[in-house]
């Protein structure tokens, strides 16, 4: 998936790819398949870069993804949203911290790093 290809897609299509990649990323992490998780994360990073390029239209798509049925999609969307709308992202991350396992732990670490000012800047 190239940047040029992403630029030809609608925001709806980008959102569908984001949701699919986010779900697959979470499943890979839960099954301990790092190679598959890393591959999906590369897709997610490219999509987030394209959402950022799209400005407010891209941001709105990510905000909507914070209510997705997959906790992993919500986690990824909220983590990205911290960069442009923390008041909307923090409650979603706080809710995810209540979940057991890797996803809940990750949400807690993201919040901790953000509160300490150590969350890496978006690319």
C-alpha positions in Angstrom: 0.0 0.0 0.0 1.7 3.2 -1.2 1.0 6.7 -0.1 -0.1 7.5 -3.6 -2.6 4.7 -3.5 -4.0 6.0 -0.2 -4.5 9.4 -1.6 -6.9 8.1 -4.2 -9.2 6.5 -1.7 -12.2 8.1 0.0 -12.2 8.8 3.7 -14.8 6.0 4.0 -12.5 3.6 2.3 -9.6 4.7 4.4 -11.7 4.2 7.5 -12.6 0.6 6.5 -8.9 -0.2 6.0 -8.0 1.4 9.4 -10.7 -0.7 11.1 -9.6 -3.9 9.4 -5.9 -3.3 10.1 -6.6 -2.3 13.7 -8.6 -5.5 14.3 -5.9 -7.6 12.7 -3.2 -5.8 14.7 -4.9 -6.6 18.0 -5.5 -10.2 17.0 -1.9 -10.6 16.1 -0.7 -9.2 19.4 -3.1 -11.4 21.3 -1.8 -14.5 19.5 1.9 -13.5 19.9 2.6 -13.1 16.2 4.8 -10.1 16.2 5.6 -10.2 12.5 1.9 -10.0 11.6 1.3 -7.2 14.2 4.2 -5.2 12.8 2.9 -5.6 9.3 -0.5 -4.3 10.3 1.0 -1.4 12.3 2.9 -0.3 9.2 -0.5 -0.1 7.5 -2.0 1.8 10.4 0.8 4.3 10.5 0.4 5.0 6.7 -3.3 5.4 7.2 -2.9 7.8 10.1 -0.5 9.8 8.0 -3.1 10.1 5.3 -5.8 11.0 7.8 -3.6 13.8 9.1 -3.0 15.0 5.5 -6.8 15.2 5.0 -7.1 17.6 7.9 -10.5 17.9 9.6 -12.1 15.3 7.4 -9.5 12.8 8.4 -9.8 13.8 12.1 -13.5 13.2 12.0 -13.0 9.7 10.6 -10.6 8.9 13.4 -13.0 10.3 16.0 -15.7 8.1 14.7 -13.4 5.1 14.9 -13.1 5.6 18.7 -16.6 4.1 19.0 -15.8 1.0 16.9 -16.8 -2.4 18.3 -13.1 -3.6 18.4 -11.3 -2.5 21.4 -8.1 -2.4 19.4 -9.5 0.0 16.8 -10.8 2.2 19.7 -7.3 2.0 21.3 -5.5 3.0 18.1 -7.9 5.8 17.2 -7.8 7.2 20.8 -4.0 7.1 20.8 -3.9 9.0 17.5 -6.6 11.4 18.7 -4.5 12.4 21.7 -2.4 14.5 19.3 -5.3 16.7 18.2 -8.2 16.3 20.7 -7.2 15.0 24.1 -10.5 15.7 25.8 -12.2 13.2 23.5 -9.4 10.6 23.5 -8.7 10.4 27.3 -12.1 9.0 28.3 -11.9 6.3 25.6 -8.4 5.3 26.8 -9.6 5.3 30.4 -12.4 3.0 29.6 -10.1 0.6 27.8 -7.8 0.5 30.8 -10.5 -1.4 32.6 -10.2 -4.3 30.2 -7.9 -7.2 31.1 -5.0 -8.2 29.0 -2.7 -6.5 26.5 -5.2 -3.9 25.2 -6.1 -2.6 28.7 -2.4 -2.5 29.7 -1.4 -0.7 26.5 -4.1 2.0 27.0 -2.8 2.6 30.5 0.8 3.0 29.2 -0.3 5.4 26.5 -2.1 7.5 29.1 0.9 7.4 31.5 3.3 8.5 28.7 0.9 11.2 27.6 0.5 12.6 31.1 4.2 12.6 31.6 4.8 14.4 28.3 6.7 11.4 26.9 4.3 10.3 24.2 6.2 10.3 20.9 4.9 13.0 18.6 2.9 11.9 15.6 4.9 11.4 12.4 
